[in-house]
Amino acid sequence: MEVFLYYILVTNTLVASPDLYNAALFKHAIQSSTFETFDAYKGVDGNADGDLLNDHCQHTGQELIPWWMVDLRGQFVVEKIQLTN
């Protein structure tokens, strides 16, 4: 599986915060297609259980270029991206 992350940072100041939080939590997410009941919002529901059988995972259908996207509804300095596969 390939994961592509596109990121553009236009700033000259970086302020690191000791209080990291999940900026994507419960935000609006979409994906290119949906396999069975594994909707895009399950990628931002706060449950990091990676077991597909527990129904807390998002999953696209079988396609050539699947994608998943979340709208953070703001501008953030991203210090860490964590994906569970």
C-alpha positions as CSV (number, residue, x, y, z in Angstrom):
1,M,0.0,0.0,0.0
2,E,1.3,3.4,-0.9
3,V,0.5,6.5,1.1
4,F,1.1,9.9,-0.3
5,L,1.1,13.0,1.9
6,Y,1.1,16.4,0.3
7,Y,2.2,19.2,2.5
8,I,3.0,22.9,1.8
9,L,4.3,25.1,4.6
10,V,4.5,28.8,3.9
11,T,5.9,30.5,7.0
12,N,9.1,31.7,8.5
13,T,8.2,30.9,12.1
14,L,7.7,27.5,13.7
15,V,6.3,27.4,17.2
16,A,6.3,23.9,18.7
17,S,3.6,23.2,21.2
18,P,4.1,20.8,24.1
19,D,0.3,20.2,24.1
20,L,-0.2,18.1,20.9
21,Y,-3.8,17.2,20.0
22,N,-5.6,15.4,17.2
23,A,-6.6,18.3,14.9
24,A,-8.5,15.8,12.7
25,L,-10.7,14.3,15.4
26,F,-14.4,14.3,14.4
27,K,-13.7,16.6,11.4
28,H,-15.4,16.1,8.0
29,A,-13.7,13.2,6.0
30,I,-14.3,11.9,2.5
31,Q,-12.9,9.1,0.4
32,S,-12.9,8.0,-3.2
33,S,-15.2,5.1,-2.5
34,T,-16.5,3.0,0.4
35,F,-16.0,-0.7,1.0
36,E,-19.1,-2.1,2.8
37,T,-19.7,-0.1,6.0
38,F,-16.2,1.4,6.3
39,D,-17.0,5.0,5.8
40,A,-14.5,7.9,5.7
41,Y,-15.5,9.3,9.1
42,K,-14.2,6.2,10.8
43,G,-10.7,7.5,10.1
44,V,-11.3,10.4,12.4
45,D,-13.6,8.9,15.1
46,G,-10.8,8.7,17.7
47,N,-10.7,4.9,17.8
48,A,-7.3,3.6,16.7
49,D,-8.3,-0.1,16.8
50,G,-6.8,-1.4,13.6
51,D,-8.9,-4.5,13.5
52,L,-11.2,-4.2,10.5
53,L,-13.6,-6.7,12.1
54,N,-14.3,-4.3,15.0
55,D,-15.8,-1.8,12.5
56,H,-13.7,1.2,13.5
57,C,-11.7,1.5,10.3
58,Q,-12.2,3.3,7.0
59,H,-11.7,1.4,3.8
60,T,-12.1,2.3,0.2
61,G,-13.3,0.0,-2.5
62,Q,-10.9,-1.7,-4.8
63,E,-9.8,0.9,-7.3
64,L,-6.7,2.1,-9.1
65,I,-6.0,5.3,-7.1
66,P,-7.9,5.2,-3.8
67,W,-7.8,8.3,-1.6
68,W,-9.0,9.6,1.8
69,M,-9.1,13.2,2.9
70,V,-10.0,15.2,6.0
71,D,-10.8,18.9,6.2
72,L,-9.1,20.3,9.3
73,R,-11.2,23.5,9.1
74,G,-8.2,25.7,9.8
75,Q,-4.5,26.2,9.5
76,F,-2.2,24.2,11.7
77,V,1.5,23.6,12.2
78,V,1.6,19.8,11.7
79,E,4.3,18.3,14.0
80,K,3.2,14.7,13.6
81,I,1.1,12.5,11.3
82,Q,0.1,9.1,12.7
83,L,-1.6,6.5,10.5
84,T,-2.8,3.2,11.7
85,N,-2.8,0.4,9.2
